[in-house]
Amino acid sequence: MQPHYPTFDNKFMKTKKIILAFDSFKGSASAKALSDAAESAILDILPGCNVIKIPIADGGEGTVDAICRHAKVSHIECNTHDPLMRDITASYAIIDETKTAIIELAAASGLTLVEESHRNPLETTTYGTGELIADAIGRGCRKFIIGLGGSATNDGGTGMLAALGFRFKDFSGNELNPIGRNLSLIASVCSSTANQLLKECSFTVACDVENPLYGNLGAAAIFAPQKGADSKMIEILDKGLRNFNDITMKATGCNMNEIAGSGAAGGAGGGMAAYLHADLKKGNEIILNIANFDKIAADADLIITGEGHIDSQTMMGKAISGVLTHAIAANVPVIAIAGAVDDADTLNKAGLTAVFPIQHGPVSHQEAMDTTTTLNNAKRTVAQIIRLIDAFQKK
């Protein structure tokens, strides 16, 4: 039986409320900037339209910013360390009402913090992210939402855990530096030294991948190359993650490799699940829940969404897939725009009413990624969509 998807039918004739639910066009334009550009296009043509902006993210870049737009927060700056243990200042946010800390792993452990010539996941650590968590605990936070994405690391989260008091030791009882290279040397984990307040804390991890900890689809094989790893490094890292999982199973009974998303952020997803009892969830679901998306979408006439590159993988846990799932439940049609669109037929079959690339013609990669160009193209594309809808409304 053909599944039922939302259609415009009479909605096409009375578009009074439009939701804008953009992810960032990574490396080009933020979700907020895209929402503002699209809103301007809509109101130029439908000045009486109620436009609701709900910037979203999938757990990577922009997650903290997206969550903070839907709650009253305090922004905190903290002295911490980058992936190479160099002194930096990183920020996170606290939702005032619930004392929930919102932390992006990339803020202290991100790939963009490491110069390309220094990228080496054998030597990097998530220690700085653990310091941010410790700082938030010291400020009274007991609930945490951690966005995984954009990491420079492949340490299984051992650096983060070390900053929270866990100790990783070799067969001689020597404490190990918590970096990717040393995962294969771990013989025991000491939890008794961990921050005792962790027992009062709950962790929700926002991740945009479902990869296991190790193996052909694991953290090292899939993600380490973009962090500077060659084939030999990948072999060392994967072996280390396997060893870390074996030791963790003995220590906690948790088989990290069976947890979807354990390979996120170089295995930090698995480390947090095993030692912090973290709940791994899709980032877009966390944000949509905080934003009360279902309630807002209940009487919407149209949702416009988008991200930098839309293809068949978009429906496998990316931000747009979450928006679409909720839109179908609310019987609201969804139109998507993107810098590039592949396999539109598959996307339409998944439920998207229409999908549009924003490029007006052949351009260089540099021009396509230019922020001003992207925002102008997005505004123009949304304007054309709304002009079509307006024409039907006036018939």
N, C-alpha and C positions, 0 to 999 in steps of 0.2 A: 504494500500500500504506500502511495506517495505521501511523505510526511507533510503536515500542514505548516506553512511558514507565513509570517505576517505579510499582508499586501496593503497597498495604499487604498484600494477601493474608495470608500467615501472619505477616508482620511485625507486623500489627495485634494479634496475639495474644501477642507477646513483646517489647514495647518496653522494652529494657534500656539502650539508649544513644541519647541525643538530642544532636544538635549544634545550638547556637544561633549563627547567623551573621547578625547584624543589622548593617545600616548605620545611621547616625544618622538620627533624624527631625529633619531640619535645622531649626534655630531652636527646637527643642522639647526633645529628649532625645538624649543621647549613645548610641552603640552599646553602650558598657560598661554604662550605667545600664539600658538596655532588656534587655540580657543578664541582668543581676542580677535584674531584676523577673521575667523569664520563668523563670529558674532557680528562684526562690522558689516560683512557681506550680507548677512541675513537681514539686518535691520535697515540697510539701505533700500531693500526691496520690499520687506514686510515690516514696516516700522512698528506695528502693533504686536508683533510676535513676542511671546514669552520665551526667552532663550536662557536655558540653564546650562552652566558650564561645570562639568565634572571631570577635571584632568585625572588621568589614570596612569598606572604603571604596572609592570609585571613582576616586580621584586628587584629589578636592577636600577639603573640610573633613573633618578626622578621619583623613586618610591617615597622617600621622606617628604619631598616637596608636595607630592600628590596627596598624601595623608594629611599633611598639615593644612591643606586648603579646606579640609572638611571638619576641623576641630580647632578649638582655641589652644594654642601651644606656647610654650616658652622655648626659645632657642638658646642652646648652651654651647659655649666654646670650651675646649679642653686641650691641655697640653698632652700630647701622646707621641706615638712613634709610627713611622711609615713602614712599608713592607721590608725595608732594609735596615730598620731600627734607627733611622735618623729622626731627630727631633722635629715635630711638626705640630701645628694646631689644627684640630678637626672639630667639626660641629655635629650636634645631634639635636633632637627636639624632645620635649616632654609634654604630653597632653595634660593640661592643668587639672581637668576634672577627675581623671582616673589615675594620675601619676604614672602614666604609661610612657616608657622611653621608646622613641622611634629612632632607630640607628641604621644607617646604611653601612654595610661592611666596606664598601668602596671608599668611604670617607677617610679611613685610616689605612686600609689595606688594598686600595685600588690600583689597577694597572696604570692609570694616568699619573700616579704619583712617582712612577719609576721611569727614568729615561730609557729609551728604547735600547741603548747600548748596555744598560745594566739589568735588563730583564732576564731573570733566571729563576724559575720556580723551585729549583733545588735549594736556593738560598733565602727565599722570602718567607715571611711569617705574618700571621693574623694577630700577633701580639697586641698591636695598637687598638684593634677592635675590642679585644678583651679589656683594655684599659678604659675604653669608653663605657662599656657595660659596668665596670667597677665604679666608675665615677657616678653613673646614674644610680647604682645601688646606694652609694654614699649620700645621694640627694633624696633618698626615700622611695625610689622607684622599685616596684616589685613585679610589674608587668612590663614585658618587652616585646616589641615587634622589630625583628631584624631583617632588613632587606639584603638578600644575597645576590650578587651580580657585579660584574666588572672587576673581579679580584685579580691581583697579581700573584696569587699564592696557590700552593698545592700542598699544604701542611696538614690536611685533615682536620683543621680547626685546632690543632694542638697549641699553636701560639696563643689564640684566644683563651683557651682553657688554662694555659700556663699563667697568663695575666690574672686569672681568677683563682690561682692558688694550686691548681693541679700540677703534679710533677711526673715527668716521663723519664724513666731510667733505663740504662742498658743492663746487660747481664752482669756487669761488675758493680752495679748499684750507683753508677755515676749519673748525675742528672744531665739530660740531653738538652741542647739548644733546640727549641721547637720550630724547626724548619723542614722543608720537604725532604732534604737529603737524609735526615735522621730518622725518618719514619721506619725504615727497615731495621734500625738498631733498637727500637723500643722493646724492652723485655717485661716491663711492669709499669703500671700507672698507680700513683699514690693519690687517692681522693681525700684522705683524712686532712690534708693541708688546705683543701679548697675553702674558699670564703663560705662561712657557715650560713650567711644570709641567703645563699643560693637556694637553700631548702624552702624559703618563703617565696621564691620567684617563679614566674611562669613565662615561657618563651614561645612566641609564635614566629616562625621563620617564613618569610615571603620569598619564594623562589620561582623562577620561570622555566625550570627544566625538570625532567623526571629521571635523569641519568643515575645509574647505580654508582657506587663508590669506586669500583675498579672493573677491569675487563675492557673489551673492545669498545664499549659505550661508556666507559667510566670517566672519572675526572681527568686523569692524565691523558688518556688516548684522545679524548674529544676536545678538551679545553686547554691543556698545557701548551700546545704548539703556539697559540696566540699570545702566550705569556713568555715566550722565548725559548721553549724547550725543543731540542732536536730529538731524533729517534732514540738515542742512547739515554737521554734524560727521561724520556717518557717511560722507558723500560724500568729505570731505577725508581721513578715515582710510583708506577703501578705496583711494583713489587713491595714498595714501602706501604702503600695503602692496604695491600693484602695482609701484610704483617700487622699493621695497626688494627685491622678488623679482627684478626685472630686473637690478639691480646685483649681487645675490647670485649670480645665474646666471653673470654675467660673471666674478665673483671666484672662485667655487667650482665652477661647473658644476651646482649643485644647484637644481632647480626646486621650491621649497618648496610651491607650490600643488598639487603632485601627491602630497604626503605626507598621508595621512589623519591628522587631528589637528593639522595645522600651524596651524590657526586657534585652538587652545586658548590660553587666557590672553592674549587680544589679540595672537595671533601669536607668542607666546614659544615655543610648540611648534616652529614652523617655524624660528625663529632658532637654537634649540638644536640642531635636527637638522642645519642647514646649517653652523654654525660650531663646534659642540662634538661633532658626529657622534653626537648622542644617538639612542637607540633609543626610539621612542614606543610604549608599551604600555598596555593597559587596566589601570587601577589595581587593579581587583579581582583580576586574574590575578597581579600581583606579590605582593599580600598573601596570596592563597590558596597560592601557591608557598612563600613564607617560612613560612607556618603549617603546611606539610605536610598540607594539607587532604585530598588524595587518600588518603594513608595513614590519616588519622584517620577518614575517611568510609567506608573499606572495609568495616567491620563495624558501621556505624551502622544503627539501625532507623528513624530519622526525622531530618529537618533542618527546623528552623523558622527562617525568615528574615524580613526586613521592612525597609521604609524608609518615609519620610513619606508619599509619594504614589506609588501603583502604578497604571500604565496601560500601554497598548500600547507606549509608548516605553521602558518598563522593560526590555524584551527587546533593546534596541538599545545594549548596552554598559554598562548600569548594573550596580551591584554584584550585584543579585539574579540577573541573567542569567548571570553567571559562576558563582555558586553552583549554579544550576540545571543548567548544562552539565556541571559536575563530578559533580553528584548523579545525573544520568541515566546517566553513564558508570559510576557505582558501583552503579546500580540501587537508589537510596535515594529514597523519596518525600519531597517538599518541600511544606510548608505555609507560606504567607506571610501576614503581617499588615501593616496600614498604617493611617495616619491617614485616608486616603481611597483608595478603590479604584474604578477605571473599567475597563470592558471586561473583566470577569472571564472571559468566554467565550474571548477571545483568549489570555488568560494560561493558562487551563486547557489549551487546545490546544497551547500552547508547552511544556507539561509540568508545570506546577504542579498538585499534587493538589487543593489548595483554597486560596482566597484570602479573607481576612476583614478587613473594616474594624473598627477598634477602638472607634469612637464608639458610645455606647449610645443616642443619639438626637440630635435637632437641638440644636446648641450654637452659640454665637457663635465667631467666629474666634479671639478672644482666649482663650476657655476651651479651645478645641481645641488651641491652641499652648502652653497652660500645662504646664510640665514635670511637676508633680505629677499633674495630671489625665491626661496622656499615659501616664505610668508606671503609674498605677492602672488605666487602661483596657487597656493592654497586658497587665498581669498578669491581669486578669479574663478577657480574651479567650483567652490561653494556657491559663488554668485550665479554661475550658470545652472547649477542644480536648482537653486531657489527660483530663478527666472522661469524655469520649466514648470515648477510647481505652481508659481503664481499665474502662469498662463492658463493652466487648467482651472484654477480657482476663479478666474475671470470669465470663463466660458459660459 
